């Protein structure tokens, strides 16, 4: 048996999760200063969210054949601008996905990554990279939920795909 998950369903789940986190941050923007990985690449929740949204833009640029940006350009702490940036990137991703046909999704693209990403040459289909974008976000949002629980805070709502409304 083969069960596929449509890209549209995954993007709807991701959007549903983003909305919860946006409201959680809006209720107390200082939450973005909470430690995530002290001494590491993502010391605060802010830095991880910035990374999340930048990676989506970078991979979308690769999918479109453009040069990926190095940074979001959002000032640390400007949570409204960060989520607006995320919304713009998501709108562009959604448009790209809507215009992509099966033959284009099956095309292999190749790029060379440099630090801070693991350096190397990567090749994969456009479809796989698009799926990675969403799974990357889902994984990091789960890490954020765990991190806030460790700090005795309650993350916003239920986070499993199970709880995402259908349709």
C-alpha positions in Angstrom: 0.0 0.0 0.0 1.2 3.5 -0.7 -0.1 6.5 1.2 1.1 9.9 0.0 0.8 13.2 1.9 -0.1 16.1 -0.4 2.2 19.1 -0.3 -0.9 21.2 0.2 -1.7 19.3 3.4 1.8 19.7 4.8 1.9 23.4 4.0 -1.6 23.8 5.7 -0.2 22.0 8.8 2.9 24.2 8.8 0.7 27.4 8.5 -1.5 26.1 11.3 1.6 25.7 13.6 3.0 29.1 12.6 -0.2 30.8 13.6 0.0 29.3 17.1 3.6 30.3 17.6 2.9 33.8 16.2 0.1 34.3 18.8 2.3 32.9 21.5 5.1 35.3 20.7 2.6 38.3 20.3 1.3 37.6 23.8 4.9 38.2 25.2 7.6 39.1 22.7 10.3 38.6 25.4 9.7 34.9 25.0 12.0 35.1 21.9 14.9 35.8 24.2 14.4 32.4 25.9 17.5 30.2 25.6 17.4 27.5 23.0 21.0 26.3 22.5 23.2 28.4 24.8 26.7 28.7 23.3 25.5 27.0 20.1 24.5 28.2 16.7 20.9 29.1 17.9 21.3 30.5 21.3 17.7 31.8 21.6 14.3 31.1 20.2 14.6 34.2 18.1 17.8 32.9 16.4 16.1 29.6 15.6 13.0 31.2 14.1 15.1 33.5 12.0 17.0 30.4 10.8 13.8 28.6 10.0 12.4 31.4 7.8 15.7 32.1 6.2 16.2 28.5 5.2 12.8 28.5 3.5 13.8 31.6 1.5 17.2 30.1 0.6 15.8 26.8 -0.6 13.0 28.6 -2.5 15.7 30.7 -4.2 17.5 27.5 -5.2 14.2 26.1 -6.6 13.7 29.2 -8.6 17.3 29.2 -9.9 18.2 32.4 -8.0 21.0 33.2 -5.6 20.0 32.4 -2.0 20.2 35.4 0.5 22.7 35.2 3.4 20.3 36.7 6.0 16.7 37.7 6.6 17.8 41.3 7.3 15.3 41.5 10.2 16.5 43.3 13.3 16.8 41.0 16.3 13.7 41.4 18.4 11.4 42.8 15.7 9.1 39.8 15.9 6.4 41.4 13.7 8.8 42.0 10.9 10.1 38.4 11.3 6.7 36.9 10.9 5.8 39.2 8.1 9.0 38.0 6.3 7.9 34.5 6.9 4.5 35.3 5.5 6.0 36.7 2.3 8.3 33.7 1.9 5.4 31.4 2.4 3.3 33.2 -0.2 6.1 32.9 -2.7 6.6 29.2 -1.9 2.8 28.6 -2.3 2.8 30.3 -5.7 5.9 28.3 -6.8 4.2 25.1 -5.7 0.9 26.0 -7.4 2.8 26.5 -10.7 5.0 23.5 -10.5 4.0 20.5 -12.5 5.0 16.8 -11.9 7.8 16.9 -14.6 9.4 20.0 -13.0 9.0 18.5 -9.5 11.0 15.5 -10.7 13.9 17.6 -12.1 17.1 17.2 -10.1 18.8 20.4 -9.1 22.4 20.7 -7.7 24.0 23.3 -5.6 27.1 23.8 -3.4 26.5 24.8 0.2 29.0 26.7 2.4 29.1 27.3 6.1 27.2 27.7 8.3 25.3 24.9 6.5 27.2 21.6 6.2 29.5 22.4 3.2 29.2 20.1 0.2 27.5 19.6 -3.1 23.9 18.5 -2.9 21.6 17.0 -5.6 17.9 16.2 -5.3 14.6 16.7 -7.0 12.7 19.9 -6.6 9.9 17.9 -5.0 12.2 16.5 -2.4 13.6 19.9 -1.6 10.1 21.3 -1.3 9.1 18.6 1.1 12.3 19.1 3.1 11.4 22.8 3.6 8.3 21.8 5.5 9.7 18.9 7.4 12.7 21.1 8.4 10.2 23.6 9.9 8.1 21.0 11.6 11.2 19.5 13.2 12.4 22.8 14.5 9.0 23.9 15.8 8.9 20.6 17.8 12.3 21.5 19.2 11.0 24.9 20.2 8.0 23.3 22.0 10.4 21.0 23.9 12.6 23.9 24.8 9.8 26.0 26.2 8.5 23.0 28.2 12.0 22.7 29.7 11.7 26.3 30.9 8.3 25.5 32.6 6.3 27.3 29.9 3.4 25.8 28.1 3.7 25.8 24.3 0.6 27.0 22.4 -1.8 24.2 21.8 -1.4 20.7 20.4 1.2 20.3 17.8 0.9 16.9 16.2 -0.4 16.7 12.6 -3.3 14.7 14.2 -4.7 18.0 15.6 -4.5 20.0 12.4 -8.0 20.6 10.9 -8.7 18.8 7.7 -9.2 20.7 4.5 
